[in-house]
Amino acid sequence: MKRKTLFVSIVLHALLLIVVFIFQGMIFPYLRFGGLAPMLLPMVSTGVAVYEGRVTGGVVGIFAGILCDLALNEPVAVFTVTLTLTGLLVGTLADTFITRGFVTYVLFCAGVLVLCAAVQMFPLIYFVGVLPQYLLGTAIWQTIYSLIFAFPIWFFVNAIGKRIYRESVAGRPQ
C-alpha cells in the first residue's frame, strides 16, 4: 500500500470511528428504546475486519475498543481487548475461509455484539450476583436493536474499503 493510500485509509477510518463514537456516546444515550442504547463501535471494527482483513480490523478494533470503553464508562481495556481480538479473529476468517459480504458482516456483528453483551454482563453476574437469566433478555434486545444500524455502518465501511482499493489499484504499474 502506498503512503498516500495508507494515509487516506487512516484518515477515513478515524473519521468514521469519531462519527460513530459521537452517535454512540453522545446522541444515542438520549434516544434509548426500551431503556437500551445500541452498540455501534463493535460493528465498525467487525465491518472493517470483514472487508479489509485482520491487520486493519485489529488496528481499528484497538481504537474502537478504546472509544467504546470511554463511551460506555467501562473499566479500562475491557472493550479494547475484546474488539481487538474480535477484529483479528474476524479479519483472519475473512482473509482465509469466508466470503466477504453483507450477510457475513451481519452474522459476525451478531456474534460480536453477543460477546460484548457477555463482557458487560460478566461483572454483574460474578461480582454482584445477578442471575444470568435476568440479563439475557436485555442482551438479546440490545443485540437486535444494534443490528438495525448494521446497514448504515456497512455502507460507510464498504465505501471506504472500495475507495482504498481503487487508490491502491490505480497506483500499481500495469
N, C-alpha and C positions, 0 to 999 in steps of 0.2 A: 504494500500500500504506500503510495506516495505521501510525502509530508503534507501537501495541501489536502489530500483526501483524508488523511488521518486527523488533521486539524478540523476540517469540516465535520467529520464524524463526531469528534469530541464535543464541538460546539452544539451541534444539533441534538445529540443525546443529553447534554447538560441542560439545554433549554427545555427539552421535553420533561426531564426529571423535575426541573424547577416549577414548570407549569402544573404538572400533576401533583407535586408537593403542595402547591398553593391550594389546589382544589381539595386534596385530601386533608390537609391540616388546618386550612383556614376558611373554607367555604362549606364543605360537606358536614362538619360538626354542627352547623346551624340548619342543615337540611336533612335531618335524620328522618328515616322512615321506620316506624315501629321501634324507635329508640336505637336504631342501628345506623352506622355510617359505613360506606363502602371502603374496602381496602383497594386502592388503585396502584400504589407503587409496586407491590409484588407482581401485578400484571404487566407493568412496564418491563421489569427485569426478565420476566418469563418470555415476553414477546421478543425482546432483543436477543435472548438466548436461542429461541426457536429460529428467528430469521437470520441472525448473524453468527451464531456458533458460541462455543464455550468461552473463548477468551473475552470477547466483547460482552457476552452475557454475564460472566463472572465479575468483570470490572464494573459494569452497570449495576450488578447486584450489590456490590460493596456500597456504592453511593446511594442506591435506592434503599438499602438497609439502614444506612446512617440517617437518611431523611425520614424513613418510616419510624425509627426509634425516636427521632425528635417530634414527629407529628403525633405519635401515639403516647408519648411520655413513658416509654418502656425503659426497663433497666438497660444500661449501656451494653451495646453489642448484641442484644438478643436477635433483632431482625437483621443486623449487619451480617452476622454469621449465617443465619438461616437463608437469607436471599442470595448471599454469595455462593453458598453450597448448592442451592437450587439452580442458580444461574449456570454454574459449572456443570451440574448433572444434566439439566435440560439441554444445554448447549452441546454437551458431548453426545447425547442421544440424537440431537438434530444433525450433528456432523456425521454420525455413523449409521444409525438404524432407522430413523423415522423420516417421513416426508414432511417438508415444511409447508404449512398451510394454515388456514384459519381454524379448521376443525381441530387440528393438532394443538394449536395455540390455546383454544378454549378448554380442551381436555387437560392440558398441562396447567393452565390457570386454575382450574377447579382443584386439581391436586395440590398446587402450591398454596392456594387460599385455605384449603382444609388443613394443611400443615401449619400455616400461620395461625389459624384458629386454635390448633392444638398447642402451639407455643404460647399463645395468650392464655389458654386455659390452665396450663401446667402449674403456675404458682397458686392459682385459686384452688386447684384440686389437692396439691400436695402440701401447701403451707397453711391454707385457710381451712381446708377440709370440706369444700363444697363438693357435692356428689356430681359426677360427670354427666348423669342424665339430665340434670338441671341446666347444664351449659350446652349440651349437644344441640338443642333446638336453636339456640342463639347462633351457634357456629354454622349450622346449615343455612339459616336465613341470611346471615351476613355473607356467606359464600354466594348464595343466589343473587342477593342484592348487588354484590360486587361484580358478578358476571354480566349484569346488564350493561356495564360500561366496557366490556371486553371489545366490542366492535370499534368504538371511537379510538380506543388506545391502539388496537391493531392497525387501524387506518394510518395513524401517525407513525408507528414503528415501521410499518411496511413502506410508507412514503420515504422515510429517512433511509431505510435499507436500500430501496431502489435508487435513490439519488447517489448514495455512496457507491453502489455497484456501477452505475453509469459513469461516475467520475473515475473509478479505478480502471474500467474497461477502456474509457476514452484515452487514458494516459499510457496504455500499452502500445508498444510498436507492433505494427501489422506484419 
